[in-house]
Amino acid sequence: MTRPRGSIATAVEGTPEFEAVLRRLARRGEADLSRVEPAVREILEAIKAEGDPAVRRFVQRFEKRQVDAVFVEDYGGAEALARIDPKLRRALEQSQRRIADYHERQAEQLRTFSYEAGGVTLASRVTPLARVGIYAPGGKACYPSSVLMSAVIAKVAGVAEIYLASPDTSDEVRAACHLAGVRALVDAGGAQAVGAMAYGTQTVPQVDKIVGPGNLYVAAAKRLVFGEVDIDSIAGPSEILVIADANADSTHVAADLLSQAEHDEDAYPLLLTTDRALAAAVTQEVERQLAALPELDSHGRPRRQVAIASVENNGVALVVESEARLVQIANVLAAEHVSVQTARARELAARILRAGALFIGGSTPEAAGDYMAGPSHVLPTGGAARYAAPLGVYDFVSRSSLIEYTPEALRLQSDDIATFARAEGLEAHARAVEVRTKP
């Protein structure tokens, strides 16, 4: 697919090229963690053996800075909130309220329940995790939104101790930590931050679960420490699938594609449409809007080049023949963000069953979900929406089954239990019942 610099490619259904592109996109979640795994194992083993000294050593090696305290309880969150721009403070506070409101409603669906039947009392008990570690990326961007979209939910769930790991945090991030109820910071990034929270160090308490996206080293570290602690997912590059027909506004579609392209050179800005004319118009709009993006972001980091690389690496417009194919391919791709900009957007969205988050109608930009709508923007990537869910209150609780028999209830079930046990060759199981019920 040849194209000008900074232009999305077009693949039309019915061509061999289309099928090849679709196969590649369906496999986009196959991250090659194996190439960084040896280095990550070395980091994790050193942290497990040495604790804080190893964390400080790796911070100096990989982050090119020195840290005195790895675990920072007095991180100056209130002072940072007072220092930041008043407009940003209002936005952070509004976002915090909306995230809390949405997830308080979600928490109502996670109630403990119990019932009694025939002398057997059964219950499902839901309790918050005691201690959670949240990873927020640094380096290429500053993400106070990711702090709110994770820590606020943990707070709503009732988690007592919430820690944030992020390298060299800014005032914006510390302000978000204060608003979200973060108790302390782990002043490290990468695999060293994951290791510190997973194993604990002389100063960092071991957590029960680690959530939040990061680079390849963070993803590999999370996978390796799973079992020692729980994790939310292995996050890949950000992605958006815009589904559009002839009624869509090409300017809006292009803007939504670029809103994800600027995250990462490996991000996936994807268009799925039934209209070739719209695909051509969006291609032109992407080029125009790319040229108008500032070279550097507000923190002085290159941003336009990131978006250009993303568009060139992974930007594709898929042109299909019918609305039914829009739905079918959307469910196959199971994208992180799915924006539906069609004439009957709500009806079409109801048929898309595999998506991290759906943005319905032309007035609903994906960016609203990133910052203000309420549901968490920490979402499954790389096709994981086939089986995974957005970060939610359910990620920060544990569930226990409670079982209580009366003597009479056990007697009534005794023969069935013993028969079952002996069928599986487990005589001691059968006798554990019979010693209670047989004379």
C-alpha positions as CSV (number, residue, x, y, z in Angstrom):
1,M,0.0,0.0,0.0
2,T,1.9,3.0,-1.2
3,R,0.9,6.4,0.2
4,P,2.2,9.9,0.9
5,R,4.1,10.5,4.1
6,G,1.7,10.8,7.0
7,S,-1.2,9.2,5.2
8,I,-3.4,6.3,6.1
9,A,-3.6,3.4,3.7
10,T,-6.8,2.2,2.1
11,A,-7.8,-1.5,1.7
12,V,-11.0,-2.4,-0.2
13,E,-12.9,-5.5,0.5
14,G,-12.7,-8.2,-2.2
15,T,-9.0,-7.7,-2.8
16,P,-6.1,-9.9,-1.6
17,E,-4.6,-6.8,0.0
18,F,-7.7,-6.4,2.2
19,E,-7.6,-9.9,3.5
20,A,-3.8,-9.6,4.3
21,V,-4.4,-6.3,6.2
22,L,-7.3,-7.8,8.1
23,R,-5.2,-10.8,9.2
24,R,-2.4,-8.5,10.3
25,L,-4.8,-6.4,12.4
26,A,-6.5,-9.4,14.0
27,R,-3.0,-10.5,15.2
28,R,-2.0,-7.1,16.5
29,G,-2.1,-8.2,20.1
30,E,0.8,-10.6,19.7
31,A,3.4,-8.5,21.6
32,D,6.9,-9.8,21.4
33,L,7.7,-9.7,25.1
34,S,10.2,-12.5,24.8
35,R,12.9,-10.2,23.5
36,V,12.9,-8.1,26.7
37,E,12.1,-10.9,29.1
38,P,15.7,-11.8,30.0
39,A,16.5,-8.2,30.9
40,V,13.3,-7.9,32.9
41,R,14.0,-11.2,34.8
42,E,17.4,-9.8,35.8
43,I,15.8,-6.6,37.1
44,L,13.1,-8.5,39.0
45,E,15.4,-11.0,40.5
46,A,17.8,-8.2,41.7
47,I,14.9,-6.3,43.3
48,K,13.6,-9.5,45.0
49,A,17.0,-10.1,46.5
50,E,18.2,-6.6,47.3
51,G,15.1,-4.4,47.5
52,D,15.6,-0.6,47.5
53,P,19.3,-0.5,46.5
54,A,18.4,-2.4,43.3
55,V,15.5,-0.1,42.6
56,R,17.7,2.9,42.9
57,R,20.4,1.3,40.7
58,F,18.0,0.6,37.9
59,V,16.4,4.1,38.1
60,Q,19.9,5.5,37.7
61,R,20.7,3.2,34.8
62,F,17.4,3.4,32.8
63,E,15.9,6.7,33.9
64,K,19.2,8.7,34.2
65,R,18.4,10.2,37.6
66,Q,19.0,9.5,41.2
67,V,16.5,8.9,43.9
68,D,17.1,9.0,47.6
69,A,13.7,7.7,48.8
70,V,12.0,5.0,46.7
71,F,8.8,5.2,48.7
72,V,7.5,8.7,49.2
73,E,4.6,9.2,51.6
74,D,4.7,13.0,52.0
75,Y,4.6,13.7,48.2
76,G,3.1,17.2,48.4
77,G,-0.2,16.5,46.7
78,A,-2.2,19.3,48.3
79,E,0.6,21.8,47.5
80,A,0.8,20.6,43.9
81,L,-3.0,21.0,43.5
82,A,-2.7,24.6,44.8
83,R,0.1,25.3,42.3
84,I,-1.3,24.1,39.1
85,D,-3.3,26.2,36.7
86,P,-6.8,26.9,38.1
87,K,-8.5,25.7,34.9
88,L,-6.7,22.4,35.1
89,R,-7.6,22.1,38.7
90,R,-11.3,22.5,37.9
91,A,-11.0,19.9,35.1
92,L,-9.3,17.4,37.4
93,E,-11.8,18.0,40.2
94,Q,-14.7,17.6,37.7
95,S,-13.2,14.4,36.3
96,Q,-12.7,13.0,39.8
97,R,-16.3,13.6,40.6
98,R,-17.6,12.0,37.4
99,I,-15.4,8.9,37.7
100,A,-16.5,8.4,41.3
101,D,-20.2,8.9,40.5
102,Y,-20.0,6.3,37.7
103,H,-18.2,3.7,39.7
104,E,-20.3,4.2,42.8
105,R,-23.2,3.1,40.7
106,Q,-21.1,0.2,39.4
107,A,-20.3,-0.8,42.9
108,E,-24.0,-1.3,43.7
109,Q,-23.9,-4.3,41.4
110,L,-21.2,-6.1,43.5
111,R,-23.2,-6.6,46.6
112,T,-22.7,-9.5,49.0
113,F,-25.7,-11.9,48.9
114,S,-26.8,-14.9,50.9
115,Y,-29.7,-17.4,51.0
116,E,-30.8,-20.5,52.9
117,A,-32.2,-23.7,51.3
118,G,-32.9,-27.0,53.1
119,G,-30.6,-26.2,56.0
120,V,-27.7,-25.0,53.9
121,T,-26.8,-21.4,54.1
122,L,-24.8,-20.1,51.1
123,A,-23.3,-16.6,50.5
124,S,-21.0,-14.7,48.3
125,R,-19.0,-12.1,50.1
126,V,-17.3,-9.2,48.4
127,T,-14.4,-7.4,50.1
128,P,-12.0,-4.7,48.9
129,L,-8.3,-5.5,48.4
130,A,-6.1,-4.2,51.1
131,R,-3.3,-2.7,49.0
132,V,-3.1,-1.8,45.3
133,G,-0.3,-0.5,43.1
134,I,-1.1,1.7,40.1
135,Y,1.4,2.2,37.3
136,A,1.2,5.5,35.4
137,P,3.5,6.0,32.4
138,G,6.1,8.8,32.2
139,G,8.6,9.7,29.6
140,K,6.6,10.4,26.4
141,A,3.7,12.0,28.2
142,C,2.3,13.2,31.5
143,Y,-0.9,11.4,32.4
144,P,-2.8,12.7,35.5
145,S,-5.9,11.3,33.8
146,S,-4.6,7.8,34.1
147,V,-4.1,8.4,37.9
148,L,-7.7,9.4,38.3
149,M,-9.0,6.7,36.0
150,S,-7.4,4.0,38.2
151,A,-7.0,5.4,41.8
152,V,-10.5,6.9,42.1
153,I,-12.0,3.5,41.2
154,A,-9.8,1.7,43.8
155,K,-10.9,4.3,46.4
156,V,-14.6,3.7,45.5
157,A,-14.0,0.0,45.9
158,G,-12.8,0.6,49.4
159,V,-9.1,-0.2,49.0
160,A,-7.3,1.1,52.1
161,E,-3.8,1.7,50.7
162,I,-3.3,3.0,47.1
163,Y,0.2,3.6,45.8
164,L,1.2,5.2,42.5
165,A,4.4,4.2,40.7
166,S,5.6,6.7,38.1
167,P,9.0,8.1,37.2
168,D,9.7,11.7,38.3
169,T,6.1,12.7,38.8
170,S,4.9,16.2,37.8
171,D,2.8,18.6,39.8
172,E,-0.2,17.6,37.6
173,V,0.3,13.9,38.5
174,R,0.8,14.6,42.2
175,A,-2.3,16.8,42.2
176,A,-4.3,14.0,40.7
177,C,-2.9,11.6,43.3
178,H,-4.2,13.9,46.1
179,L,-7.6,14.1,44.6
180,A,-7.8,10.3,44.0
181,G,-6.7,9.3,47.5
182,V,-3.3,7.9,46.7
183,R,-1.4,7.3,50.0
184,A,2.2,7.2,48.7
185,L,4.4,7.3,45.6
186,V,6.9,4.8,44.3
187,D,9.5,7.0,42.6
188,A,10.4,4.7,39.8
189,G,9.3,3.6,36.4
190,G,9.6,0.5,34.2
191,A,10.1,-3.0,35.4
192,Q,11.9,-1.8,38.5
193,A,8.7,-0.1,39.7
194,V,6.6,-3.2,39.0
195,G,9.2,-5.4,40.9
196,A,9.2,-3.1,43.9
197,M,5.4,-3.2,44.3
198,A,5.1,-7.0,43.5
199,Y,7.8,-8.2,45.9
200,G,8.0,-5.4,48.4
201,T,11.3,-3.8,49.5
202,Q,12.7,-2.3,52.7
203,T,10.4,0.7,52.3
204,V,7.8,-0.3,49.7
205,P,5.0,-2.6,51.0
206,Q,4.0,-5.5,48.8
207,V,0.7,-4.9,47.1
208,D,-2.1,-7.3,46.2
209,K,-2.6,-6.1,42.7
210,I,-0.9,-4.0,40.1
211,V,-2.9,-2.1,37.4
212,G,-2.2,0.4,34.7
213,P,-0.5,0.4,31.3
214,G,3.2,0.9,30.4
215,N,5.8,0.1,27.8
216,L,7.1,-3.3,26.8
217,Y,9.3,-3.7,29.9
218,V,6.3,-2.9,32.2
219,A,4.1,-5.4,30.3
220,A,6.8,-8.1,30.5
221,A,7.3,-7.4,34.2
222,K,3.6,-7.6,35.0
223,R,3.3,-10.9,33.2
224,L,6.3,-12.3,35.2
225,V,5.1,-11.2,38.6
226,F,1.5,-12.5,38.0
227,G,0.9,-15.1,40.7
228,E,3.0,-13.3,43.2
229,V,0.4,-10.5,42.8
230,D,-2.6,-10.1,40.6
231,I,-2.6,-7.8,37.6
232,D,-5.3,-6.2,35.5
233,S,-4.0,-7.0,32.0
234,I,-1.0,-6.9,29.6
235,A,-1.6,-3.6,27.8
236,G,-0.5,-2.9,24.3
237,P,-0.4,0.2,22.2
238,S,-3.5,2.4,22.1
239,E,-6.0,1.9,19.3
240,I,-9.2,3.4,17.9
241,L,-11.6,1.9,15.4
242,V,-13.9,4.6,13.8
243,I,-16.9,3.0,12.1
244,A,-18.4,5.5,9.6
245,D,-20.8,5.7,6.7
246,A,-21.5,8.5,4.1
247,N,-23.2,10.5,6.8
248,A,-20.0,10.9,8.9
249,D,-18.0,14.2,9.0
250,S,-14.6,13.4,7.6
251,T,-13.1,16.2,9.8
252,H,-14.4,14.6,12.9
253,V,-13.3,11.1,11.9
254,A,-9.7,12.3,11.1
255,A,-9.5,14.2,14.4
256,D,-10.6,11.1,16.3
257,L,-8.0,8.9,14.5
258,L,-5.2,11.4,15.3
259,S,-6.3,11.6,19.0
260,Q,-5.0,8.1,19.4
261,A,-2.2,8.3,16.9
262,E,-0.4,10.9,19.0
263,H,-0.2,8.5,21.9
264,D,2.5,6.2,20.5
265,E,4.4,5.4,17.3
266,D,2.8,1.9,17.5
267,A,-0.8,3.1,18.1
268,Y,-3.5,1.9,15.7
269,P,-5.7,4.6,14.0
270,L,-8.3,2.5,12.1
271,L,-11.2,3.5,9.9
272,L,-13.9,1.0,8.9
273,T,-16.4,2.3,6.4
274,T,-18.9,1.4,3.7
275,D,-18.1,4.6,1.7
276,R,-15.0,4.9,-0.5
277,A,-15.5,8.6,-0.9
278,L,-15.5,9.1,2.9
279,A,-12.3,7.0,3.1
280,A,-10.6,9.3,0.6
281,A,-11.9,12.4,2.4
282,V,-10.6,11.2,5.7
283,T,-7.2,10.4,4.2
284,Q,-6.9,14.0,3.0
285,E,-8.1,15.3,6.4
286,V,-5.6,13.3,8.3
287,E,-2.8,14.7,6.2
288,R,-4.1,18.3,6.7
289,Q,-4.6,17.9,10.4
290,L,-1.2,16.3,10.9
291,A,0.4,19.2,9.2
292,A,-1.4,21.6,11.6
293,L,-0.4,19.7,14.8
294,P,2.3,21.5,16.8
295,E,5.7,19.9,16.6
296,L,6.1,19.8,20.3
297,D,3.5,19.3,23.0
298,S,2.9,21.6,26.0
299,H,5.7,19.8,27.9
300,G,8.2,20.3,25.1
301,R,8.1,16.7,23.9
302,P,7.8,15.8,20.2
303,R,4.2,14.9,19.4
304,R,3.6,15.4,15.7
305,Q,6.3,13.0,14.7
306,V,4.7,10.4,17.0
307,A,1.4,10.8,15.3
308,I,3.0,10.7,11.8
309,A,4.8,7.4,12.7
310,S,1.6,5.9,14.0
311,V,-0.4,6.8,10.9
312,E,2.4,5.5,8.7
313,N,2.9,2.3,10.7
314,N,-0.6,1.3,11.4
315,G,-3.1,3.7,9.9
316,V,-5.6,1.9,7.7
317,A,-9.0,2.7,6.1
318,L,-10.9,-0.6,5.5
319,V,-13.7,-0.2,2.9
320,V,-16.4,-2.9,3.1
321,E,-19.6,-3.6,1.2
322,S,-22.3,-3.6,3.8
323,E,-23.4,-2.6,7.3
324,A,-23.4,-6.2,8.3
325,R,-19.7,-6.4,7.5
326,L,-19.0,-3.3,9.6
327,V,-20.4,-5.2,12.6
328,Q,-18.7,-8.5,11.8
329,I,-15.3,-6.9,11.4
330,A,-15.7,-4.7,14.5
331,N,-16.4,-7.8,16.5
332,V,-13.4,-9.6,15.1
333,L,-11.0,-6.7,15.8
334,A,-12.5,-6.2,19.3
335,A,-10.8,-2.8,19.6
336,E,-10.0,-0.8,22.7
337,H,-12.0,2.3,21.5
338,V,-14.8,2.0,19.0
339,S,-16.4,5.2,17.7
340,V,-19.6,4.7,15.8
341,Q,-20.4,7.6,13.5
342,T,-23.2,6.3,11.2
343,A,-26.7,7.4,10.5
344,R,-28.2,4.9,13.0
345,A,-25.3,4.9,15.4
346,R,-27.1,3.6,18.5
347,E,-28.7,0.7,16.6
348,L,-25.4,-0.3,15.1
349,A,-23.5,0.0,18.4
350,A,-26.0,-2.4,20.0
351,R,-24.7,-5.1,17.6
352,I,-21.0,-4.6,18.4
353,L,-20.5,-6.9,21.3
354,R,-16.7,-6.9,21.5
355,A,-15.2,-3.5,22.4
356,G,-13.4,-1.9,25.3
357,A,-15.5,1.3,25.1
358,L,-18.1,2.4,22.5
359,F,-18.5,6.1,21.6
360,I,-21.9,6.5,20.0
361,G,-22.7,9.3,17.5
362,G,-20.8,12.1,15.9
363,S,-21.0,14.3,19.1
364,T,-19.1,11.8,21.2
365,P,-15.4,12.1,20.7
366,E,-13.1,9.4,22.2
367,A,-11.3,12.2,24.0
368,A,-14.4,12.7,26.2
369,G,-13.9,9.2,27.5
370,D,-10.2,9.8,28.1
371,Y,-10.9,12.6,30.5
372,M,-14.4,13.4,31.6
373,A,-17.2,11.0,30.8
374,G,-16.8,8.7,33.9
375,P,-16.0,5.1,32.8
376,S,-12.3,4.2,33.2
377,H,-10.1,4.8,30.1
378,V,-7.9,1.9,31.2
379,L,-9.2,-0.6,28.6
380,P,-8.3,-3.9,27.0
381,T,-6.1,-3.6,23.9
382,G,-4.9,-5.7,21.0
383,G,-8.2,-7.6,20.6
384,A,-8.4,-8.5,24.3
385,A,-11.9,-7.0,24.4
386,R,-13.0,-10.4,23.2
387,Y,-12.8,-11.5,26.8
388,A,-11.6,-8.6,29.0
389,A,-13.3,-5.5,30.4
390,P,-12.6,-1.9,31.3
391,L,-10.9,-1.3,34.6
392,G,-13.7,-1.2,37.2
393,V,-14.6,-1.6,40.8
394,Y,-14.7,-5.4,40.3
395,D,-10.9,-5.3,39.7
396,F,-10.3,-4.1,43.3
397,V,-12.3,-6.6,45.2
398,S,-12.0,-10.2,46.2
399,R,-14.9,-12.6,46.4
400,S,-15.4,-15.5,48.9
401,S,-18.0,-18.2,49.0
402,L,-19.5,-18.9,52.4
403,I,-21.0,-22.4,53.1
404,E,-22.7,-23.6,56.3
405,Y,-24.6,-26.9,56.7
406,T,-26.8,-27.9,59.6
407,P,-26.3,-31.5,60.8
408,E,-29.6,-32.6,59.2
409,A,-28.8,-31.0,55.8
410,L,-25.4,-32.8,55.7
411,R,-27.1,-36.1,56.6
412,L,-29.6,-35.7,53.7
413,Q,-26.7,-35.1,51.2
414,S,-24.3,-37.6,52.8
415,D,-24.9,-40.5,50.4
416,D,-24.7,-38.4,47.3
417,I,-21.5,-36.7,48.4
418,A,-19.9,-40.0,49.3
419,T,-20.9,-41.6,46.1
420,F,-19.5,-38.7,44.1
421,A,-16.2,-38.9,46.0
422,R,-15.8,-42.7,45.6
423,A,-16.5,-42.3,41.8
424,E,-13.4,-40.1,41.7
425,G,-11.4,-42.5,43.8
426,L,-11.3,-40.1,46.8
427,E,-12.1,-42.3,49.8
428,A,-11.0,-39.8,52.4
429,H,-13.4,-37.3,51.0
430,A,-16.3,-39.8,51.4
431,R,-15.2,-40.6,55.0
432,A,-14.9,-37.0,55.9
433,V,-18.7,-36.8,55.4
434,E,-19.6,-40.2,56.9
435,V,-17.7,-39.7,60.2
436,R,-20.2,-36.8,60.8
437,T,-23.4,-38.7,59.6
438,K,-23.0,-42.4,60.2
439,P,-23.7,-43.9,63.6
